[in-house]
Structures are given as structure tokens and as C-alpha cells.
Amino acid sequence: MFGDPQEFAVIYEVVPDWSTATIKNGLFLLAIESRLIPSVVQTITISAAIHQMVTQWETALPA
């Protein structure tokens, strides 16, 4: 974990038992003011999770 989850933190952990030689699976969450994002668990590769979060942020930003 990087940061303070009560303010802002990135939680990232590869779980070897969930991964293969080419696909790394694990945990990727953001904590903002003690709230976890995403708030629901998804089965998704870490690279796809990062892409999904960036896309959601880009569409949420004011033009």
C-alpha cells in the first residue's frame, strides 16, 4: 500500500496463486477518505482494472 487510506492510498498486490506466467491477477484498489474504490469486487486482470479506472475518471472529468 502506498499512502494513507484515510486520505488517499493505492493498494496493489499480485497474488501468485491467481496468476499465470503471462497474466498477473491480484488486488488493485484505491482508498479515498477511508472508502475503497471500486466498492465491489471484480474478477479482472490488474492491467484491465487500471484501464477501466482511468477511463471512468476521464469520462467523469468536466470538459
PQR file of N, CA, C, O and H, with PARSE charges and radii, in Angstrom:
ATOM      1  N   MET A   1       0.849  -1.165   0.000 -0.4000 1.5000
ATOM      2  CA  MET A   1       0.000   0.000   0.000 -0.0000 2.0000
ATOM      3  C   MET A   1       0.896   1.230   0.000  0.5500 1.7000
ATOM      4  O   MET A   1       1.907   1.296   0.700 -0.5500 1.4000
ATOM      5  N   PHE A   2       0.493   2.191  -0.803 -0.4000 1.5000
ATOM      6  CA  PHE A   2       1.189   3.467  -0.872 -0.0000 2.0000
ATOM      7  C   PHE A   2       0.219   4.553  -0.424  0.5500 1.7000
ATOM      8  O   PHE A   2      -0.852   4.700  -1.014 -0.5500 1.4000
ATOM      9  H   PHE A   2      -0.328   2.137  -1.371  0.4000 1.0000
ATOM     10  N   GLY A   3       0.564   5.295   0.582 -0.4000 1.5000
ATOM     11  CA  GLY A   3      -0.270   6.390   1.037 -0.0000 2.0000
ATOM     12  C   GLY A   3      -1.005   6.074   2.326  0.5500 1.7000
ATOM     13  O   GLY A   3      -0.756   5.064   2.984 -0.5500 1.4000
ATOM     14  H   GLY A   3       1.433   5.175   1.062  0.4000 1.0000
ATOM     15  N   ASP A   4      -1.911   6.964   2.660 -0.4000 1.5000
ATOM     16  CA  ASP A   4      -2.714   6.865   3.874 -0.0000 2.0000
ATOM     17  C   ASP A   4      -4.164   6.627   3.467  0.5500 1.7000
ATOM     18  O   ASP A   4      -4.776   7.518   2.878 -0.5500 1.4000
ATOM     19  H   ASP A   4      -2.113   7.784   2.125  0.4000 1.0000
ATOM     20  N   PRO A   5      -4.740   5.449   3.762 -0.5600 1.5000
ATOM     21  CA  PRO A   5      -6.107   5.154   3.313  0.2800 2.0000
ATOM     22  C   PRO A   5      -7.165   6.091   3.883  0.5500 1.7000
ATOM     23  O   PRO A   5      -8.279   6.154   3.361 -0.5500 1.4000
ATOM     24  N   GLN A   6      -6.834   6.815   4.941 -0.4000 1.5000
ATOM     25  CA  GLN A   6      -7.802   7.786   5.462 -0.0000 2.0000
ATOM     26  C   GLN A   6      -7.821   9.064   4.622  0.5500 1.7000
ATOM     27  O   GLN A   6      -8.742   9.874   4.721 -0.5500 1.4000
ATOM     28  H   GLN A   6      -5.930   6.764   5.365  0.4000 1.0000
ATOM     29  N   GLU A   7      -6.781   9.229   3.788 -0.4000 1.5000
ATOM     30  CA  GLU A   7      -6.739  10.363   2.863 -0.0000 2.0000
ATOM     31  C   GLU A   7      -6.762   9.843   1.430  0.5500 1.7000
ATOM     32  O   GLU A   7      -7.786   9.936   0.752 -0.5500 1.4000
ATOM     33  H   GLU A   7      -6.032   8.571   3.707  0.4000 1.0000
ATOM     34  N   PHE A   8      -5.629   9.292   0.961 -0.4000 1.5000
ATOM     35  CA  PHE A   8      -5.553   8.702  -0.374 -0.0000 2.0000
ATOM     36  C   PHE A   8      -4.474   7.626  -0.373  0.5500 1.7000
ATOM     37  O   PHE A   8      -3.353   7.861   0.078 -0.5500 1.4000
ATOM     38  H   PHE A   8      -4.797   9.217   1.512  0.4000 1.0000
ATOM     39  N   ALA A   9      -4.816   6.457  -0.875 -0.4000 1.5000
ATOM     40  CA  ALA A   9      -3.839   5.367  -0.950 -0.0000 2.0000
ATOM     41  C   ALA A   9      -4.120   4.488  -2.160  0.5500 1.7000
ATOM     42  O   ALA A   9      -5.256   4.380  -2.621 -0.5500 1.4000
ATOM     43  H   ALA A   9      -5.727   6.267  -1.241  0.4000 1.0000
ATOM     44  N   VAL A  10      -3.067   3.866  -2.659 -0.4000 1.5000
ATOM     45  CA  VAL A  10      -3.162   2.862  -3.716 -0.0000 2.0000
ATOM     46  C   VAL A  10      -2.807   1.527  -3.086  0.5500 1.7000
ATOM     47  O   VAL A  10      -1.759   1.384  -2.456 -0.5500 1.4000
ATOM     48  H   VAL A  10      -2.144   3.953  -2.284  0.4000 1.0000
ATOM     49  N   ILE A  11      -3.678   0.563  -3.259 -0.4000 1.5000
ATOM     50  CA  ILE A  11      -3.460  -0.775  -2.721 -0.0000 2.0000
ATOM     51  C   ILE A  11      -3.295  -1.703  -3.921  0.5500 1.7000
ATOM     52  O   ILE A  11      -4.203  -1.847  -4.740 -0.5500 1.4000
ATOM     53  H   ILE A  11      -4.529   0.679  -3.770  0.4000 1.0000
ATOM     54  N   TYR A  12      -2.123  -2.330  -4.012 -0.4000 1.5000
ATOM     55  CA  TYR A  12      -1.776  -3.151  -5.180 -0.0000 2.0000
ATOM     56  C   TYR A  12      -1.028  -4.375  -4.686  0.5500 1.7000
ATOM     57  O   TYR A  12      -0.027  -4.256  -3.979 -0.5500 1.4000
ATOM     58  H   TYR A  12      -1.385  -2.213  -3.346  0.4000 1.0000
ATOM     59  N   GLU A  13      -1.508  -5.540  -5.053 -0.4000 1.5000
ATOM     60  CA  GLU A  13      -0.840  -6.773  -4.641 -0.0000 2.0000
ATOM     61  C   GLU A  13      -1.094  -7.858  -5.684  0.5500 1.7000
ATOM     62  O   GLU A  13      -2.247  -8.202  -5.941 -0.5500 1.4000
ATOM     63  H   GLU A  13      -2.321  -5.637  -5.628  0.4000 1.0000
ATOM     64  N   VAL A  14      -0.041  -8.400  -6.285 -0.4000 1.5000
ATOM     65  CA  VAL A  14      -0.171  -9.547  -7.173 -0.0000 2.0000
ATOM     66  C   VAL A  14      -0.315 -10.789  -6.304  0.5500 1.7000
ATOM     67  O   VAL A  14       0.442 -10.980  -5.352 -0.5500 1.4000
ATOM     68  H   VAL A  14       0.896  -8.120  -6.076  0.4000 1.0000
ATOM     69  N   VAL A  15      -1.280 -11.625  -6.632 -0.4000 1.5000
ATOM     70  CA  VAL A  15      -1.499 -12.866  -5.896 -0.0000 2.0000
ATOM     71  C   VAL A  15      -1.035 -14.021  -6.798  0.5500 1.7000
ATOM     72  O   VAL A  15      -1.735 -14.387  -7.742 -0.5500 1.4000
ATOM     73  H   VAL A  15      -1.894 -11.470  -7.406  0.4000 1.0000
ATOM     74  N   PRO A  16       0.143 -14.595  -6.509 -0.5600 1.5000
ATOM     75  CA  PRO A  16       0.702 -15.632  -7.380  0.2800 2.0000
ATOM     76  C   PRO A  16      -0.244 -16.817  -7.628  0.5500 1.7000
ATOM     77  O   PRO A  16      -0.266 -17.360  -8.732 -0.5500 1.4000
ATOM     78  N   ASP A  17      -1.012 -17.216  -6.632 -0.4000 1.5000
ATOM     79  CA  ASP A  17      -1.930 -18.353  -6.812 -0.0000 2.0000
ATOM     80  C   ASP A  17      -3.040 -18.050  -7.807  0.5500 1.7000
ATOM     81  O   ASP A  17      -3.654 -18.970  -8.348 -0.5500 1.4000
ATOM     82  H   ASP A  17      -0.994 -16.774  -5.735  0.4000 1.0000
ATOM     83  N   TRP A  18      -3.301 -16.789  -8.052 -0.4000 1.5000
ATOM     84  CA  TRP A  18      -4.335 -16.395  -9.007 -0.0000 2.0000
ATOM     85  C   TRP A  18      -3.757 -16.099 -10.391  0.5500 1.7000
ATOM     86  O   TRP A  18      -4.514 -15.835 -11.325 -0.5500 1.4000
ATOM     87  H   TRP A  18      -2.803 -16.042  -7.613  0.4000 1.0000
ATOM     88  N   SER A  19      -2.441 -16.137 -10.538 -0.4000 1.5000
ATOM     89  CA  SER A  19      -1.768 -15.657 -11.738 -0.0000 2.0000
ATOM     90  C   SER A  19      -1.158 -16.799 -12.543  0.5500 1.7000
ATOM     91  O   SER A  19      -1.005 -17.923 -12.066 -0.5500 1.4000
ATOM     92  H   SER A  19      -1.826 -16.351  -9.780  0.4000 1.0000
ATOM     93  N   THR A  20      -0.815 -16.460 -13.788 -0.4000 1.5000
ATOM     94  CA  THR A  20      -0.075 -17.376 -14.649 -0.0000 2.0000
ATOM     95  C   THR A  20       1.225 -16.680 -15.044  0.5500 1.7000
ATOM     96  O   THR A  20       1.509 -15.575 -14.582 -0.5500 1.4000
ATOM     97  H   THR A  20      -0.940 -15.547 -14.176  0.4000 1.0000
ATOM     98  N   ALA A  21       2.007 -17.327 -15.894 -0.4000 1.5000
ATOM     99  CA  ALA A  21       3.267 -16.731 -16.337 -0.0000 2.0000
ATOM    100  C   ALA A  21       3.033 -15.458 -17.147  0.5500 1.7000
ATOM    101  O   ALA A  21       3.887 -14.571 -17.153 -0.5500 1.4000
ATOM    102  H   ALA A  21       1.777 -18.225 -16.269  0.4000 1.0000
ATOM    103  N   THR A  22       1.900 -15.354 -17.825 -0.4000 1.5000
ATOM    104  CA  THR A  22       1.641 -14.198 -18.686 -0.0000 2.0000
ATOM    105  C   THR A  22       0.567 -13.251 -18.160  0.5500 1.7000
ATOM    106  O   THR A  22       0.509 -12.100 -18.592 -0.5500 1.4000
ATOM    107  H   THR A  22       1.207 -16.074 -17.820  0.4000 1.0000
ATOM    108  N   ILE A  23      -0.272 -13.695 -17.251 -0.4000 1.5000
ATOM    109  CA  ILE A  23      -1.348 -12.857 -16.722 -0.0000 2.0000
ATOM    110  C   ILE A  23      -1.181 -12.736 -15.218  0.5500 1.7000
ATOM    111  O   ILE A  23      -1.177 -13.734 -14.497 -0.5500 1.4000
ATOM    112  H   ILE A  23      -0.225 -14.630 -16.900  0.4000 1.0000
ATOM    113  N   LYS A  24      -1.043 -11.508 -14.758 -0.4000 1.5000
ATOM    114  CA  LYS A  24      -0.887 -11.241 -13.328 -0.0000 2.0000
ATOM    115  C   LYS A  24      -2.224 -10.783 -12.758  0.5500 1.7000
ATOM    116  O   LYS A  24      -2.754  -9.745 -13.155 -0.5500 1.4000
ATOM    117  H   LYS A  24      -1.046 -10.698 -15.344  0.4000 1.0000
ATOM    118  N   ASN A  25      -2.756 -11.548 -11.843 -0.4000 1.5000
ATOM    119  CA  ASN A  25      -4.002 -11.211 -11.170 -0.0000 2.0000
ATOM    120  C   ASN A  25      -3.711 -10.871  -9.720  0.5500 1.7000
ATOM    121  O   ASN A  25      -2.722 -11.329  -9.148 -0.5500 1.4000
ATOM    122  H   ASN A  25      -2.326 -12.391 -11.520  0.4000 1.0000
ATOM    123  N   GLY A  26      -4.566 -10.077  -9.142 -0.4000 1.5000
ATOM    124  CA  GLY A  26      -4.375  -9.718  -7.751 -0.0000 2.0000
ATOM    125  C   GLY A  26      -5.355  -8.648  -7.325  0.5500 1.7000
ATOM    126  O   GLY A  26      -6.476  -8.570  -7.828 -0.5500 1.4000
ATOM    127  H   GLY A  26      -5.370  -9.705  -9.606  0.4000 1.0000
ATOM    128  N   LEU A  27      -4.917  -7.826  -6.392 -0.4000 1.5000
ATOM    129  CA  LEU A  27      -5.759  -6.773  -5.846 -0.0000 2.0000
ATOM    130  C   LEU A  27      -5.277  -5.420  -6.331  0.5500 1.7000
ATOM    131  O   LEU A  27      -4.076  -5.151  -6.345 -0.5500 1.4000
ATOM    132  H   LEU A  27      -4.007  -7.889  -5.984  0.4000 1.0000
ATOM    133  N   PHE A  28      -6.203  -4.577  -6.725 -0.4000 1.5000
ATOM    134  CA  PHE A  28      -5.892  -3.195  -7.078 -0.0000 2.0000
ATOM    135  C   PHE A  28      -7.066  -2.352  -6.631  0.5500 1.7000
ATOM    136  O   PHE A  28      -8.161  -2.459  -7.183 -0.5500 1.4000
ATOM    137  H   PHE A  28      -7.178  -4.795  -6.713  0.4000 1.0000
ATOM    138  N   LEU A  29      -6.844  -1.523  -5.643 -0.4000 1.5000
ATOM    139  CA  LEU A  29      -7.892  -0.676  -5.084 -0.0000 2.0000
ATOM    140  C   LEU A  29      -7.332   0.702  -4.805  0.5500 1.7000
ATOM    141  O   LEU A  29      -6.126   0.876  -4.630 -0.5500 1.4000
ATOM    142  H   LEU A  29      -5.955  -1.436  -5.195  0.4000 1.0000
ATOM    143  N   LEU A  30      -8.207   1.660  -4.766 -0.4000 1.5000
ATOM    144  CA  LEU A  30      -7.869   2.979  -4.277 -0.0000 2.0000
ATOM    145  C   LEU A  30      -8.636   3.176  -2.982  0.5500 1.7000
ATOM    146  O   LEU A  30      -9.752   2.679  -2.830 -0.5500 1.4000
ATOM    147  H   LEU A  30      -9.187   1.519  -4.908  0.4000 1.0000
ATOM    148  N   ALA A  31      -8.041   3.893  -2.061 -0.4000 1.5000
ATOM    149  CA  ALA A  31      -8.733   4.280  -0.839 -0.0000 2.0000
ATOM    150  C   ALA A  31      -8.726   5.802  -0.780  0.5500 1.7000
ATOM    151  O   ALA A  31      -7.668   6.430  -0.780 -0.5500 1.4000
ATOM    152  H   ALA A  31      -7.135   4.296  -2.184  0.4000 1.0000
ATOM    153  N   ILE A  32      -9.918   6.384  -0.731 -0.4000 1.5000
ATOM    154  CA  ILE A  32     -10.057   7.827  -0.644 -0.0000 2.0000
ATOM    155  C   ILE A  32     -10.962   8.121   0.545  0.5500 1.7000
ATOM    156  O   ILE A  32     -12.126   7.720   0.572 -0.5500 1.4000
ATOM    157  H   ILE A  32     -10.778   5.873  -0.731  0.4000 1.0000
ATOM    158  N   GLU A  33     -10.414   8.820   1.515 -0.4000 1.5000
ATOM    159  CA  GLU A  33     -11.140   9.135   2.748 -0.0000 2.0000
ATOM    160  C   GLU A  33     -11.784   7.879   3.345  0.5500 1.7000
ATOM    161  O   GLU A  33     -12.957   7.885   3.716 -0.5500 1.4000
ATOM    162  H   GLU A  33      -9.469   9.146   1.493  0.4000 1.0000
ATOM    163  N   SER A  34     -11.000   6.815   3.428 -0.4000 1.5000
ATOM    164  CA  SER A  34     -11.378   5.521   4.014 -0.0000 2.0000
ATOM    165  C   SER A  34     -12.406   4.743   3.199  0.5500 1.7000
ATOM    166  O   SER A  34     -12.912   3.727   3.675 -0.5500 1.4000
ATOM    167  H   SER A  34     -10.047   6.811   3.126  0.4000 1.0000
ATOM    168  N   ARG A  35     -12.727   5.186   1.992 -0.4000 1.5000
ATOM    169  CA  ARG A  35     -13.640   4.444   1.110 -0.0000 2.0000
ATOM    170  C   ARG A  35     -12.826   3.708   0.062  0.5500 1.7000
ATOM    171  O   ARG A  35     -11.907   4.276  -0.527 -0.5500 1.4000
ATOM    172  H   ARG A  35     -12.315   6.011   1.606  0.4000 1.0000
ATOM    173  N   LEU A  36     -13.163   2.434  -0.175 -0.4000 1.5000
ATOM    174  CA  LEU A  36     -12.462   1.650  -1.184 -0.0000 2.0000
ATOM    175  C   LEU A  36     -13.125   1.834  -2.545  0.5500 1.7000
ATOM    176  O   LEU A  36     -14.351   1.845  -2.661 -0.5500 1.4000
ATOM    177  H   LEU A  36     -13.910   1.973   0.304  0.4000 1.0000
ATOM    178  N   ILE A  37     -12.288   1.977  -3.573 -0.4000 1.5000
ATOM    179  CA  ILE A  37     -12.752   2.098  -4.948 -0.0000 2.0000
ATOM    180  C   ILE A  37     -11.984   1.081  -5.779  0.5500 1.7000
ATOM    181  O   ILE A  37     -10.754   1.144  -5.775 -0.5500 1.4000
ATOM    182  H   ILE A  37     -11.292   1.967  -3.479  0.4000 1.0000
ATOM    183  N   PRO A  38     -12.599   0.162  -6.482 -0.5600 1.5000
ATOM    184  CA  PRO A  38     -14.039   0.017  -6.611  0.2800 2.0000
ATOM    185  C   PRO A  38     -14.644  -0.537  -5.324  0.5500 1.7000
ATOM    186  O   PRO A  38     -13.964  -1.175  -4.520 -0.5500 1.4000
ATOM    187  N   SER A  39     -15.917  -0.280  -5.153 -0.4000 1.5000
ATOM    188  CA  SER A  39     -16.596  -0.722  -3.933 -0.0000 2.0000
ATOM    189  C   SER A  39     -17.099  -2.158  -4.055  0.5500 1.7000
ATOM    190  O   SER A  39     -17.536  -2.750  -3.068 -0.5500 1.4000
ATOM    191  H   SER A  39     -16.470   0.238  -5.806  0.4000 1.0000
ATOM    192  N   VAL A  40     -17.038  -2.713  -5.256 -0.4000 1.5000
ATOM    193  CA  VAL A  40     -17.425  -4.111  -5.465 -0.0000 2.0000
ATOM    194  C   VAL A  40     -16.233  -4.873  -6.019  0.5500 1.7000
ATOM    195  O   VAL A  40     -15.409  -4.310  -6.740 -0.5500 1.4000
ATOM    196  H   VAL A  40     -16.683  -2.232  -6.058  0.4000 1.0000
ATOM    197  N   VAL A  41     -16.143  -6.133  -5.689 -0.4000 1.5000
ATOM    198  CA  VAL A  41     -15.038  -6.976  -6.158 -0.0000 2.0000
ATOM    199  C   VAL A  41     -15.343  -7.432  -7.579  0.5500 1.7000
ATOM    200  O   VAL A  41     -16.455  -7.862  -7.885 -0.5500 1.4000
ATOM    201  H   VAL A  41     -16.812  -6.591  -5.103  0.4000 1.0000
ATOM    202  N   GLN A  42     -14.334  -7.329  -8.438 -0.4000 1.5000
ATOM    203  CA  GLN A  42     -14.460  -7.771  -9.821 -0.0000 2.0000
ATOM    204  C   GLN A  42     -13.359  -8.773 -10.122  0.5500 1.7000
ATOM    205  O   GLN A  42     -12.257  -8.671  -9.583 -0.5500 1.4000
ATOM    206  H   GLN A  42     -13.431  -6.980  -8.189  0.4000 1.0000
ATOM    207  N   THR A  43     -13.650  -9.727 -10.971 -0.4000 1.5000
ATOM    208  CA  THR A  43     -12.625 -10.628 -11.466 -0.0000 2.0000
ATOM    209  C   THR A  43     -12.114 -10.012 -12.767  0.5500 1.7000
ATOM    210  O   THR A  43     -12.795 -10.028 -13.793 -0.5500 1.4000
ATOM    211  H   THR A  43     -14.545  -9.810 -11.409  0.4000 1.0000
ATOM    212  N   ILE A  44     -10.895  -9.467 -12.696 -0.4000 1.5000
ATOM    213  CA  ILE A  44     -10.350  -8.706 -13.812 -0.0000 2.0000
ATOM    214  C   ILE A  44      -8.827  -8.672 -13.655  0.5500 1.7000
ATOM    215  O   ILE A  44      -8.324  -8.673 -12.531 -0.5500 1.4000
ATOM    216  H   ILE A  44     -10.342  -9.454 -11.862  0.4000 1.0000
ATOM    217  N   THR A  45      -8.101  -8.643 -14.754 -0.4000 1.5000
ATOM    218  CA  THR A  45      -6.652  -8.529 -14.640 -0.0000 2.0000
ATOM    219  C   THR A  45      -6.298  -7.124 -14.150  0.5500 1.7000
ATOM    220  O   THR A  45      -7.059  -6.178 -14.352 -0.5500 1.4000
ATOM    221  H   THR A  45      -8.510  -8.642 -15.666  0.4000 1.0000
ATOM    222  N   ILE A  46      -5.162  -7.002 -13.519 -0.4000 1.5000
ATOM    223  CA  ILE A  46      -4.768  -5.708 -12.961 -0.0000 2.0000
ATOM    224  C   ILE A  46      -4.630  -4.660 -14.065  0.5500 1.7000
ATOM    225  O   ILE A  46      -5.043  -3.516 -13.876 -0.5500 1.4000
ATOM    226  H   ILE A  46      -4.544  -7.771 -13.355  0.4000 1.0000
ATOM    227  N   SER A  47      -4.061  -5.025 -15.211 -0.4000 1.5000
ATOM    228  CA  SER A  47      -3.924  -4.042 -16.292 -0.0000 2.0000
ATOM    229  C   SER A  47      -5.287  -3.585 -16.792  0.5500 1.7000
ATOM    230  O   SER A  47      -5.454  -2.409 -17.117 -0.5500 1.4000
ATOM    231  H   SER A  47      -3.726  -5.955 -15.365  0.4000 1.0000
ATOM    232  N   ALA A  48      -6.258  -4.477 -16.861 -0.4000 1.5000
ATOM    233  CA  ALA A  48      -7.609  -4.088 -17.274 -0.0000 2.0000
ATOM    234  C   ALA A  48      -8.272  -3.223 -16.215  0.5500 1.7000
ATOM    235  O   ALA A  48      -9.003  -2.292 -16.550 -0.5500 1.4000
ATOM    236  H   ALA A  48      -6.123  -5.432 -16.597  0.4000 1.0000
ATOM    237  N   ALA A  49      -8.029  -3.514 -14.944 -0.4000 1.5000
ATOM    238  CA  ALA A  49      -8.611  -2.719 -13.862 -0.0000 2.0000
ATOM    239  C   ALA A  49      -8.088  -1.287 -13.913  0.5500 1.7000
ATOM    240  O   ALA A  49      -8.854  -0.338 -13.743 -0.5500 1.4000
ATOM    241  H   ALA A  49      -7.435  -4.271 -14.672  0.4000 1.0000
ATOM    242  N   ILE A  50      -6.798  -1.131 -14.145 -0.4000 1.5000
ATOM    243  CA  ILE A  50      -6.214   0.207 -14.240 -0.0000 2.0000
ATOM    244  C   ILE A  50      -6.822   0.950 -15.416  0.5500 1.7000
ATOM    245  O   ILE A  50      -7.195   2.116 -15.287 -0.5500 1.4000
ATOM    246  H   ILE A  50      -6.176  -1.902 -14.284  0.4000 1.0000
ATOM    247  N   HIS A  51      -6.927   0.292 -16.557 -0.4000 1.5000
ATOM    248  CA  HIS A  51      -7.518   0.910 -17.748 -0.0000 2.0000
ATOM    249  C   HIS A  51      -8.962   1.330 -17.472  0.5500 1.7000
ATOM    250  O   HIS A  51      -9.366   2.430 -17.849 -0.5500 1.4000
ATOM    251  H   HIS A  51      -6.625  -0.656 -16.662  0.4000 1.0000
ATOM    252  N   GLN A  52      -9.738   0.474 -16.826 -0.4000 1.5000
ATOM    253  CA  GLN A  52     -11.127   0.775 -16.524 -0.0000 2.0000
ATOM    254  C   GLN A  52     -11.243   1.996 -15.608  0.5500 1.7000
ATOM    255  O   GLN A  52     -12.094   2.856 -15.836 -0.5500 1.4000
ATOM    256  H   GLN A  52      -9.410  -0.420 -16.520  0.4000 1.0000
ATOM    257  N   MET A  53     -10.406   2.081 -14.583 -0.4000 1.5000
ATOM    258  CA  MET A  53     -10.451   3.224 -13.673 -0.0000 2.0000
ATOM    259  C   MET A  53     -10.084   4.520 -14.391  0.5500 1.7000
ATOM    260  O   MET A  53     -10.740   5.544 -14.200 -0.5500 1.4000
ATOM    261  H   MET A  53      -9.715   1.382 -14.398  0.4000 1.0000
ATOM    262  N   VAL A  54      -9.036   4.476 -15.218 -0.4000 1.5000
ATOM    263  CA  VAL A  54      -8.615   5.677 -15.952 -0.0000 2.0000
ATOM    264  C   VAL A  54      -9.736   6.129 -16.875  0.5500 1.7000
ATOM    265  O   VAL A  54     -10.026   7.323 -16.948 -0.5500 1.4000
ATOM    266  H   VAL A  54      -8.503   3.644 -15.373  0.4000 1.0000
ATOM    267  N   THR A  55     -10.365   5.208 -17.575 -0.4000 1.5000
ATOM    268  CA  THR A  55     -11.466   5.544 -18.487 -0.0000 2.0000
ATOM    269  C   THR A  55     -12.621   6.172 -17.715  0.5500 1.7000
ATOM    270  O   THR A  55     -13.198   7.160 -18.170 -0.5500 1.4000
ATOM    271  H   THR A  55     -10.129   4.238 -17.515  0.4000 1.0000
ATOM    272  N   GLN A  56     -12.967   5.619 -16.561 -0.4000 1.5000
ATOM    273  CA  GLN A  56     -14.055   6.184 -15.765 -0.0000 2.0000
ATOM    274  C   GLN A  56     -13.706   7.582 -15.280  0.5500 1.7000
ATOM    275  O   GLN A  56     -14.572   8.457 -15.268 -0.5500 1.4000
ATOM    276  H   GLN A  56     -12.498   4.816 -16.192  0.4000 1.0000
ATOM    277  N   TRP A  57     -12.457   7.815 -14.879 -0.4000 1.5000
ATOM    278  CA  TRP A  57     -12.038   9.144 -14.428 -0.0000 2.0000
ATOM    279  C   TRP A  57     -12.119  10.142 -15.572  0.5500 1.7000
ATOM    280  O   TRP A  57     -12.586  11.265 -15.386 -0.5500 1.4000
ATOM    281  H   TRP A  57     -11.754   7.104 -14.890  0.4000 1.0000
ATOM    282  N   GLU A  58     -11.663   9.734 -16.769 -0.4000 1.5000
ATOM    283  CA  GLU A  58     -11.661  10.646 -17.910 -0.0000 2.0000
ATOM    284  C   GLU A  58     -13.085  11.067 -18.276  0.5500 1.7000
ATOM    285  O   GLU A  58     -13.316  12.230 -18.604 -0.5500 1.4000
ATOM    286  H   GLU A  58     -11.284   8.821 -16.921  0.4000 1.0000
ATOM    287  N   THR A  59     -14.029  10.147 -18.225 -0.4000 1.5000
ATOM    288  CA  THR A  59     -15.399  10.494 -18.574 -0.0000 2.0000
ATOM    289  C   THR A  59     -16.090  11.282 -17.467  0.5500 1.7000
ATOM    290  O   THR A  59     -17.076  11.970 -17.730 -0.5500 1.4000
ATOM    291  H   THR A  59     -13.841   9.201 -17.958  0.4000 1.0000
ATOM    292  N   ALA A  60     -15.589  11.197 -16.230 -0.4000 1.5000
ATOM    293  CA  ALA A  60     -16.192  11.920 -15.113 -0.0000 2.0000
ATOM    294  C   ALA A  60     -15.665  13.354 -14.988  0.5500 1.7000
ATOM    295  O   ALA A  60     -16.286  14.191 -14.333 -0.5500 1.4000
ATOM    296  H   ALA A  60     -14.788  10.639 -16.016  0.4000 1.0000
ATOM    297  N   LEU A  61     -14.521  13.631 -15.617 -0.4000 1.5000
ATOM    298  CA  LEU A  61     -13.944  14.971 -15.509 -0.0000 2.0000
ATOM    299  C   LEU A  61     -14.757  15.973 -16.324  0.5500 1.7000
ATOM    300  O   LEU A  61     -15.223  15.653 -17.417 -0.5500 1.4000
ATOM    301  H   LEU A  61     -14.017  12.951 -16.149  0.4000 1.0000
ATOM    302  N   PRO A  62     -14.925  17.177 -15.800 -0.5600 1.5000
ATOM    303  CA  PRO A  62     -15.646  18.196 -16.573  0.2800 2.0000
ATOM    304  C   PRO A  62     -14.865  18.580 -17.838  0.5500 1.7000
ATOM    305  O   PRO A  62     -13.634  18.587 -17.842 -0.5500 1.4000
ATOM    306  N   ALA A  63     -15.577  18.888 -18.870 -0.4000 1.5000
ATOM    307  CA  ALA A  63     -14.943  19.237 -20.150 -0.0000 2.0000
ATOM    308  C   ALA A  63     -14.368  20.623 -20.115  0.5500 1.7000
ATOM    309  O   ALA A  63     -13.798  21.081 -21.106 -0.5500 1.4000
ATOM    310  H   ALA A  63     -16.577  18.882 -18.866  0.4000 1.0000
TER
END
